[in-house]
Amino acid sequence: MKLIDQHCTHGAPALDPATIPARLAEVPEWQAIDGTIARDYAFPSYRATIAFVNAVASMAEAQNHHPDMTVGYRRCTVAYTTHSAGGALTDNDFICAARADAIYAQGPAA
């Protein structure tokens, strides 16, 4: 099943580090950095950036899995890790990464 079609689960176990490259291949713009996965997004305007941030926040609430986001003028960095798994990566991180990519692919909402 594709990541985008999955839902986050409470208590997801940490991934075996050997599986992370395969998961990253499913979200190719993301990079693994120090126990997180992160991606930078670019936008045509500040308003579009904030619309994306709000859409990701809504998705995060629905999935009960929240990213760290760094917001700037016409850009946003989204980073995921699973604190309940001791700061390790879980399937939840990759599910939400795929969902954030889908939001971005829809284009600016503002």
N, C-alpha and C positions, 0 to 999 in steps of 0.2 A: 504494500500500500504506500502511496506517495506521502511524503511528509505533510503536505498541505491538507491532506484528507484525514490526518490523525488529530487527536486531541491530547492535551497535556494530562498527565495523571499524577495524583498526589503520591509522594513517596517514590518517585522514579529513581531507580538505582543509577549510580555512577557508571558511565560507559567504560569499557575496557579501552585503554589508550590506543590499542591496535585498531579499533573500529573507527576512530575519529577521522582518519583520512577518507574513508568511504562515505561517512556522513557529510564531510565537507564537500565532496564531489556532488552531493545533492543540492548544495547551496553555494555555487561556485564563486560568488563574490565575497564570501565570508572568509575570515582568517582566524586561525586558532592562535591566541596570544595569552600566555600565562594563565591557563585554566579558564579562559573565556573564549567565546567566539564573537567577532565584531565585524561590522561593515560600515563604511561611510556612504552616505547618500547625498546627492547633489540635487538642487531644486532651482527652478527659474525665478523664484521670488521668496521673500521671507514668509509671506502669507501661505504659500504652498508648503514651505517647511513646517509651519505650525499646523497646517491641516494634516500633514503626514504624522507628526508627533501625536496629535489628538487621536488619529485613527489607530496608531500603534498602541496608544494607551488604552483605548477601548478594547482592542483585541487582547491585550495583556490582562485586563480585568476579566474578560470572558474566559480566558484560558487559566487564570489564576497563576500566571507566571510572568513576572515583571522584569523588564530590562533596565539597565542603566542607559540613559540617553544624554548625549552632549549636543546641545543645540546652538547653532550659530546662524549668521545671516546666510541663507541659501544653502545650508548644509546641516546634516544631523548624523551623528555616529550612534549606532545602536550596539550594545554589548550584552550578551547573555552568559550567565553561569547559574548553577543551581545551588543556592546557599544551603538548602536542606540536605544536600548530598555532600556537604563539607566543601563547597566551592568547586566541585567537580562538574564536568559536563555530563548532561543526561540527554535522553531523547527529547525532553521538553524544550531544551535550548534550540535544537535543530528544527523542531516543529514550529516554534515561534519565529525562528529566522526565516523559514519558508513562508510563513504567513506575512511577515513584514515585507518580504520581497514581492509578494502578491499585491499588497497594498501599494507599494511603490510602482509596480507595473501598471496599475490602474491610471497613473498619471496624477498631476496636481488637481486637487479638489478646489483649489482657490486661485 
